[in-house]
Amino acid sequence: MKAHLQHPVFSIISKLAAQHDQQVYAIGGFVRDIFLKRPSKDIDIVIIGNGIAFAEAVASKLKVKVAVYKNFGTASLKYQDLEIEFVGARKESYRLDSRKPIVENGTLEDDQKRRDFTINALAISLHPDTFGDLLDPFGGITDLEQKLIRTPLNPAETFSDDPLRMMRAIRFATQLNFRIDDIAIQAIKNNADRISIISQERISDELNKIILSPLPSIGFNYLFDTRLLHKIFPQMANLYGVDYIDGKGHKDNFYHTLQVLDNICETTNDLWLRWAAILHDIAKPATKRFEAGHGWTFHGHEDRGARMVPKIFAQLKLPLNEKMKQVQKLVQLHLRPIVLSQSIVTDSAVRRLLFEAGDDIEALMLLCKADITTKNEYKVKKYRNNFELVQQKLKDVEERDSIRNWQPPVTGNDIMQLFGIKEGREVGIIKNQIREAILEGDIPNNREAAINFTITKGLEIGLKVVADSKLN
């Protein structure tokens, strides 16, 4: 264990522990990650006594500034590549209507008892007399070996006291690919309603960490099975289930969405592209219809889903900015490349897709590839081969026509100057005709061709050219 405490900061802490005659321990995630063989730059130090005073003494030795948070009884400092937080050992008690504990000074055992999970309750002594000794009163090492998430105390009490720990249990299980203890699972089910006292920002922070995990479906399955998902994100829970009429069913859109999410995680770490995978079919329950002789349909779910995106982002306190707009655009367009891959790809269709997707075209193609979840190998191979053709066509058309993030070669001001007219209906008509002509391939995407086309269309609606047709 001492081999993991070679950083000079541990030597300084150890000497000060002896000098002040205090018991000092590294605890929590830093210790856990030693056994998981994961690098960790965040170190939590617990002191039996005044944590702030000890932090100030360490900062003085290191000649760095210390940030003190008296309301929380903590202090932190940065040294080289480490971020270190100090706190006095505490014991906590909770009121039923709040996750904010009543805090009192305590022993190391008290402090370990208040930790969320056994794997986060591991402590290493930093006092010279016991330097490097591991203290594991709740079997955290065994749980690490067995890949188990378990609480030090009764999980019903742990989760009722601080319901955010239910989300954290699922997040750790997802990030580490661990299993949650069966008793803890039941406790989450029993306490799911308690999540209502947690701020949405804290819930969404944990949800995003689940989404950024290597295999987010682990977490979403836990969220669904414990019914936490129904409380925090009911629109996604509503995707679950299959209806049958006349012996015809449809795929379960909840598990399909999880497969798409896992698929896209193989190609991108982008949180918002992963959110697009989660939301791409979110409107299917609202658009589900049964058509006799045909089966189940979800007509317009991409349009309805795009309209739902801002409301869901607002509900979950996710940013209502360009990231939200990107997700909305991807949901809106997610069927388009799939339709192209199933038919003959025309230049016109490709130009329109480039025009609408702009710089998000690569992200859109990643989403659409992830959306292939059929178990039919022939269909998978066919769709993927066709996607390759679509992507090559996108590249060829973009190189030739420069449609991505397209700006019209003739502006409204050009049209007004050319015909000596004011802004009005005629200007809008001609601008739309120019755009359609370029997207359809009727004229090339350059200024000279667009000016000539503008003159022709203007004359057709009774306008007269009053300016030099070679507009600057």
GUGU-266835 format. One line per field, with one value per residue (C-alpha): residue in three letters; chain; x, y, z. Coordinates in pm, whole numbers. Example, Ala and Ser with C-alpha at 12.3 -4.5 7.8 and 13.67 -1.06 7.14 Angstrom:
residuo = c(ala,ser);
cadena = c(A,A);
u = c(1230,1367);
v = c(-450,-106);
w = c(780,714);
This chain:
residuo = c(met,lys,ala,his,leu,gln,his,pro,val,phe,ser,ile,ile,ser,lys,leu,ala,ala,gln,his,asp,gln,gln,val,tyr,ala,ile,gly,gly,phe,val,arg,asp,ile,phe,leu,lys,arg,pro,ser,lys,asp,ile,asp,ile,val,ile,ile,gly,asn,gly,ile,ala,phe,ala,glu,ala,val,ala,ser,lys,leu,lys,val,lys,val,ala,val,tyr,lys,asn,phe,gly,thr,ala,ser,leu,lys,tyr,gln,asp,leu,glu,ile,glu,phe,val,gly,ala,arg,lys,glu,ser,tyr,arg,leu,asp,ser,arg,lys,pro,ile,val,glu,asn,gly,thr,leu,glu,asp,asp,gln,lys,arg,arg,asp,phe,thr,ile,asn,ala,leu,ala,ile,ser,leu,his,pro,asp,thr,phe,gly,asp,leu,leu,asp,pro,phe,gly,gly,ile,thr,asp,leu,glu,gln,lys,leu,ile,arg,thr,pro,leu,asn,pro,ala,glu,thr,phe,ser,asp,asp,pro,leu,arg,met,met,arg,ala,ile,arg,phe,ala,thr,gln,leu,asn,phe,arg,ile,asp,asp,ile,ala,ile,gln,ala,ile,lys,asn,asn,ala,asp,arg,ile,ser,ile,ile,ser,gln,glu,arg,ile,ser,asp,glu,leu,asn,lys,ile,ile,leu,ser,pro,leu,pro,ser,ile,gly,phe,asn,tyr,leu,phe,asp,thr,arg,leu,leu,his,lys,ile,phe,pro,gln,met,ala,asn,leu,tyr,gly,val,asp,tyr,ile,asp,gly,lys,gly,his,lys,asp,asn,phe,tyr,his,thr,leu,gln,val,leu,asp,asn,ile,cys,glu,thr,thr,asn,asp,leu,trp,leu,arg,trp,ala,ala,ile,leu,his,asp,ile,ala,lys,pro,ala,thr,lys,arg,phe,glu,ala,gly,his,gly,trp,thr,phe,his,gly,his,glu,asp,arg,gly,ala,arg,met,val,pro,lys,ile,phe,ala,gln,leu,lys,leu,pro,leu,asn,glu,lys,met,lys,gln,val,gln,lys,leu,val,gln,leu,his,leu,arg,pro,ile,val,leu,ser,gln,ser,ile,val,thr,asp,ser,ala,val,arg,arg,leu,leu,phe,glu,ala,gly,asp,asp,ile,glu,ala,leu,met,leu,leu,cys,lys,ala,asp,ile,thr,thr,lys,asn,glu,tyr,lys,val,lys,lys,tyr,arg,asn,asn,phe,glu,leu,val,gln,gln,lys,leu,lys,asp,val,glu,glu,arg,asp,ser,ile,arg,asn,trp,gln,pro,pro,val,thr,gly,asn,asp,ile,met,gln,leu,phe,gly,ile,lys,glu,gly,arg,glu,val,gly,ile,ile,lys,asn,gln,ile,arg,glu,ala,ile,leu,glu,gly,asp,ile,pro,asn,asn,arg,glu,ala,ala,ile,asn,phe,thr,ile,thr,lys,gly,leu,glu,ile,gly,leu,lys,val,val,ala,asp,ser,lys,leu,asn);
cadena = c(A,A,A,A,A,A,A,A,A,A,A,A,A,A,A,A,A,A,A,A,A,A,A,A,A,A,A,A,A,A,A,A,A,A,A,A,A,A,A,A,A,A,A,A,A,A,A,A,A,A,A,A,A,A,A,A,A,A,A,A,A,A,A,A,A,A,A,A,A,A,A,A,A,A,A,A,A,A,A,A,A,A,A,A,A,A,A,A,A,A,A,A,A,A,A,A,A,A,A,A,A,A,A,A,A,A,A,A,A,A,A,A,A,A,A,A,A,A,A,A,A,A,A,A,A,A,A,A,A,A,A,A,A,A,A,A,A,A,A,A,A,A,A,A,A,A,A,A,A,A,A,A,A,A,A,A,A,A,A,A,A,A,A,A,A,A,A,A,A,A,A,A,A,A,A,A,A,A,A,A,A,A,A,A,A,A,A,A,A,A,A,A,A,A,A,A,A,A,A,A,A,A,A,A,A,A,A,A,A,A,A,A,A,A,A,A,A,A,A,A,A,A,A,A,A,A,A,A,A,A,A,A,A,A,A,A,A,A,A,A,A,A,A,A,A,A,A,A,A,A,A,A,A,A,A,A,A,A,A,A,A,A,A,A,A,A,A,A,A,A,A,A,A,A,A,A,A,A,A,A,A,A,A,A,A,A,A,A,A,A,A,A,A,A,A,A,A,A,A,A,A,A,A,A,A,A,A,A,A,A,A,A,A,A,A,A,A,A,A,A,A,A,A,A,A,A,A,A,A,A,A,A,A,A,A,A,A,A,A,A,A,A,A,A,A,A,A,A,A,A,A,A,A,A,A,A,A,A,A,A,A,A,A,A,A,A,A,A,A,A,A,A,A,A,A,A,A,A,A,A,A,A,A,A,A,A,A,A,A,A,A,A,A,A,A,A,A,A,A,A,A,A,A,A,A,A,A,A,A,A,A,A,A,A,A,A,A,A,A,A,A,A,A,A,A,A,A,A,A,A,A,A,A,A,A,A,A,A,A,A,A,A,A,A,A,A,A,A,A,A,A,A,A,A,A,A,A,A,A,A,A,A,A,A,A,A,A,A,A,A,A,A);
u = c(0,288,392,81,170,500,385,567,237,172,506,423,77,229,488,222,-1,281,363,-1,-59,-361,-494,-519,-646,-684,-1037,-1294,-1245,-867,-831,-1091,-916,-585,-747,-922,-586,-738,-546,-690,-588,-858,-768,-1001,-828,-1021,-878,-987,-1018,-1016,-991,-967,-680,-492,-547,-407,-99,-47,-96,161,417,342,335,-2,-336,-613,-986,-1192,-1564,-1661,-2029,-1929,-1630,-1402,-1096,-922,-598,-424,-66,110,-136,-344,-664,-688,-988,-966,-1249,-1281,-1430,-1808,-2121,-2450,-2822,-3101,-3447,-3715,-3775,-3415,-3095,-2890,-2754,-2711,-2334,-2137,-1774,-1711,-1464,-1315,-1575,-1852,-1710,-1686,-2042,-2175,-2011,-2244,-2093,-1850,-1605,-1597,-1550,-1195,-934,-553,-370,-119,15,381,310,54,142,-14,-241,-578,-897,-1188,-1459,-1739,-1576,-1514,-1219,-1433,-1702,-1445,-1332,-1692,-1782,-2062,-2221,-2334,-2400,-2211,-2535,-2896,-2957,-3316,-3181,-2891,-3116,-3393,-3142,-2987,-3191,-2922,-2728,-2976,-2861,-2499,-2537,-2662,-2396,-2112,-2258,-2268,-1923,-1753,-1977,-2058,-2374,-2591,-2665,-3016,-3112,-2997,-3204,-3514,-3434,-3412,-3750,-3899,-3749,-3791,-4045,-3785,-3590,-3838,-3647,-3331,-3267,-3305,-2953,-2801,-3016,-2922,-2554,-2568,-2777,-2518,-2242,-2444,-2486,-2110,-2030,-1896,-2227,-2509,-2777,-2660,-2767,-3090,-3198,-3140,-3325,-3619,-3632,-3627,-3883,-3651,-3668,-4045,-3988,-3703,-3757,-4109,-4097,-3821,-3997,-4303,-4106,-4132,-4373,-4510,-4871,-5030,-5332,-5424,-5107,-4890,-4656,-4381,-4035,-3997,-3880,-3725,-3482,-3427,-3324,-3082,-2926,-2889,-2733,-2483,-2407,-2328,-2107,-1873,-1800,-1830,-1783,-1994,-2262,-2505,-2479,-2558,-2858,-2970,-2961,-3177,-3432,-3440,-3759,-3896,-4223,-4307,-4558,-4743,-4749,-4818,-5110,-5233,-5325,-5533,-5356,-5027,-4946,-4804,-4689,-4517,-4572,-4418,-4240,-3925,-4111,-4300,-3979,-3791,-4064,-4035,-3659,-3669,-3936,-3740,-3417,-3601,-3758,-3420,-3242,-3012,-2867,-3110,-2835,-2668,-2624,-3000,-3050,-2802,-2991,-3318,-3179,-3048,-3383,-3559,-3333,-3254,-3472,-3336,-3007,-3188,-3443,-3159,-2979,-3287,-3336,-3152,-2952,-3010,-2786,-3091,-3171,-2809,-2792,-3106,-2965,-2639,-2833,-3041,-2774,-2486,-2191,-2390,-2390,-2114,-2295,-2618,-2453,-2312,-2660,-2816,-2557,-2619,-2992,-2940,-3040,-3196,-3078,-3108,-2746,-2849,-3030,-2742,-2493,-2724,-2788,-2422,-2315,-2577,-2463,-2114,-2262,-2456,-2144,-1941,-2223,-2229,-1856,-1876,-2172,-2020,-1689,-1870,-2159,-2049,-2397,-2300,-2387,-2508,-2536,-2735,-2511,-2776,-2913,-3239,-3051,-2920,-3274,-3405,-3118,-3150,-3521,-3543,-3799,-3845,-3847,-4163,-4332,-4149,-3809,-3908,-4047,-3728,-3500,-3692,-3676,-3297,-3256,-3477,-3305,-2961,-3078,-3248,-2937,-3113,-2838,-2486,-2418,-2240,-2322,-2323,-2570,-2787,-2798,-2906,-3170,-3291,-3339,-3537,-3766,-3810,-3919,-4164,-4348,-4347,-4041,-3804,-3426,-3312,-2954,-2644,-2689,-2322,-2388,-2080);
v = c(0,237,217,419,692,802,1151,1403,1548,1228,1262,1619,1517,1229,1452,1708,1428,1328,1689,1768,1425,1364,1059,1137,914,911,790,733,732,771,455,267,355,215,-129,-69,35,363,691,944,1305,1383,1294,1314,1346,1292,1414,1313,1674,2009,1947,2315,2387,2082,2189,2534,2375,2159,2459,2655,2377,2345,2725,2714,2880,2700,2745,2723,2635,2695,2615,2263,2226,2152,2302,2224,2299,2226,2101,2002,1769,1689,1834,1760,1811,1802,1743,1651,1310,1345,1164,1263,1244,1340,1493,1325,1626,1706,1542,1801,1626,1747,1713,1647,1564,1191,908,745,468,730,884,550,462,780,690,588,252,5,55,427,368,234,436,436,569,849,874,763,488,316,469,269,52,-19,17,-172,-228,-302,-547,-299,-497,-809,-607,-473,-828,-941,-627,-541,-210,-232,22,17,41,-58,57,159,409,513,590,749,980,1092,979,1100,793,582,757,728,352,310,544,352,19,153,314,13,-259,-375,-538,-366,-576,-726,-573,-235,-276,-341,-39,181,51,127,475,582,849,1012,1128,1419,1604,1615,1910,1837,1966,1699,1426,1526,1542,1177,1090,1247,1046,730,835,898,547,281,89,322,55,-98,215,268,-90,-33,300,134,-176,32,276,569,636,675,952,1143,1086,947,1011,753,502,539,388,47,-219,-393,-387,-657,-633,-911,-1089,-797,-631,-371,-364,-250,106,127,-159,-44,297,139,-60,255,433,153,139,508,488,269,559,880,1019,1324,1363,1545,1291,1027,1236,1242,861,861,1101,994,786,965,1056,704,642,962,879,505,394,61,53,-245,-448,-276,-289,-40,302,597,860,1196,1081,1263,1597,1543,1428,1739,1955,1759,1814,2171,2073,1769,1970,2233,1963,1800,2136,2060,2360,2536,2642,2530,2178,2148,2276,2019,1737,1875,1882,1526,1399,1586,1442,1094,913,1095,905,578,652,741,417,216,374,515,811,1124,1429,1640,1436,1451,1828,1876,1661,1857,2184,2088,1905,2149,2079,1809,1576,1350,1329,1247,964,821,830,660,382,325,305,-22,-275,-549,-903,-985,-1000,-957,-631,-507,-568,-411,-97,-54,-93,159,397,382,482,767,892,886,1069,1329,1383,1410,1649,1870,1895,1993,2208,2341,2303,2248,2562,2708,3083,3205,3346,3612,3798,3982,4312,4196,4123,4459,4644,4448,4520,4848,4715,4724,4427,4227,3916,3915,3908,3607,3421,3466,3373,3048,2974,3026,2788,2522,2550,2498,2211,2041,2086,2304,2565,2549,2699,3014,3383,3423,3140,3262,3621,3497,3276,3569,3790,3517,3460,3832,3890,3599,3775,4114,4282,4497,4500,4852,4782,4637,4262,4224,4317,4347);
w = c(0,78,-288,-375,-125,-277,-371,-146,-23,175,352,453,577,772,943,1036,1171,1408,1494,1579,1734,1511,1333,960,680,302,237,-34,-409,-407,-198,-401,-726,-599,-595,-925,-1075,-1194,-1180,-936,-880,-620,-263,36,373,696,1025,1374,1486,1309,935,840,1080,952,590,669,822,512,282,479,436,65,21,-160,-99,82,17,335,344,706,649,543,774,479,313,-14,-192,-519,-524,-845,-1020,-712,-568,-197,30,410,654,1018,1091,1120,1208,1051,1114,875,881,674,447,359,240,431,740,1096,1136,1455,1523,1517,1503,1194,1234,1240,922,744,844,679,345,63,-33,118,-169,-83,290,259,450,464,769,708,1066,1078,1335,1107,768,484,700,539,744,588,851,602,362,81,-58,-87,-261,-507,-580,-625,-825,-587,-487,-125,152,484,683,616,255,331,584,361,63,266,437,108,-195,-437,-327,-525,-841,-732,-673,-1028,-1164,-997,-1111,-1468,-1470,-1310,-1457,-1103,-969,-708,-400,-408,-72,-198,-516,-308,-94,-406,-521,-181,-167,-532,-436,-210,-518,-531,-257,-471,-698,-1068,-1133,-904,-1059,-1413,-1319,-1214,-1521,-1752,-1582,-1650,-2013,-2045,-1915,-2153,-2152,-2040,-2084,-1755,-1571,-1763,-1697,-1325,-1342,-1516,-1296,-976,-1125,-1065,-1439,-1414,-1157,-1321,-1694,-1757,-2133,-2166,-1940,-2165,-2455,-2283,-2402,-2711,-2830,-3046,-3278,-3520,-3418,-3526,-3280,-3296,-3143,-2784,-2831,-2484,-2543,-2902,-2768,-2522,-2807,-3019,-2720,-2658,-3031,-3056,-2746,-2950,-3185,-2978,-2627,-2713,-2444,-2674,-2952,-2689,-2585,-2949,-2943,-2628,-2777,-3142,-3096,-2790,-2967,-3081,-2799,-2897,-3269,-3250,-3467,-3603,-3970,-4081,-4345,-4273,-3903,-3655,-3770,-3605,-3873,-3793,-3478,-3587,-3611,-3286,-3117,-3227,-3075,-2749,-2714,-2571,-2319,-2203,-2175,-1968,-1750,-1683,-1640,-1931,-2120,-2352,-2591,-2913,-2770,-2730,-3085,-3216,-3042,-3178,-3532,-3509,-3381,-3663,-3935,-3802,-4058,-4361,-4419,-4343,-4618,-4855,-4774,-4873,-5215,-5513,-5392,-5602,-5597,-5513,-5200,-5089,-5142,-4932,-4653,-4654,-4658,-4354,-4151,-4209,-3979,-3797,-4099,-3956,-3621,-3803,-3995,-3669,-3516,-3816,-3822,-3450,-3526,-3715,-3449,-3661,-3590,-3962,-4082,-4445,-4365,-4150,-4429,-4687,-4482,-4396,-4756,-4863,-4590,-4737,-5073,-4910,-4732,-5054,-5231,-4951,-4993,-5373,-5375,-5105,-5290,-5609,-5482,-5138,-4988,-4624,-4423,-4751,-4798,-5101,-5379,-5440,-5137,-5079,-5114,-5452,-5569,-5449,-5619,-5942,-5984,-5794,-5548,-5171,-4936,-4988,-5122,-5457,-5285,-5076,-5378,-5580,-5286,-5239,-5613,-5613,-5319,-5474,-5812,-5654,-5433,-5728,-5940,-6198,-6167,-6021,-5679,-5798,-5821,-6199,-6255,-5967,-6104,-6446,-6287,-6074,-6382,-6558,-6258,-6200,-6556,-6529,-6244,-6417,-6264,-6468,-6444,-6346,-6230,-6391,-6397,-6295,-5934,-5717);
